[in-house]
């Protein structure tokens, strides 16, 4: 029984190995000329991709410059607003002091 099982497994293995070897296909040979042609196509594609990256980089730089200009304008506007508020506060305070002096010219507080 044991010997027959070993013989059967051996026969199955021997019969399966050639069929597995036939399942592998051989790749066709590529000539040097085809390799060179494919490499030149790849290099052209790489140059095209590099050009696209350069175009995108220059477009992004121009957009960042436009945003920088907008921030400069906003900075000036906020500066003018702060200056205007501080001047108005000073003017209002001076009017309040002058009004207080008119109401009580002798400086007596009652």
Secondary structure, DSSP 4 states (H G I P E B T S, - for coil): -HHHHHHHHHHHHHHHHHHHHHTPPPPPP--HHHHHHHHHHHHHHHHHHHHHHHHHHHHHHHHHHHHHHHHHHHHHHHHHHHHHHHHHHHHHHHHHHHHHHHHTTT----
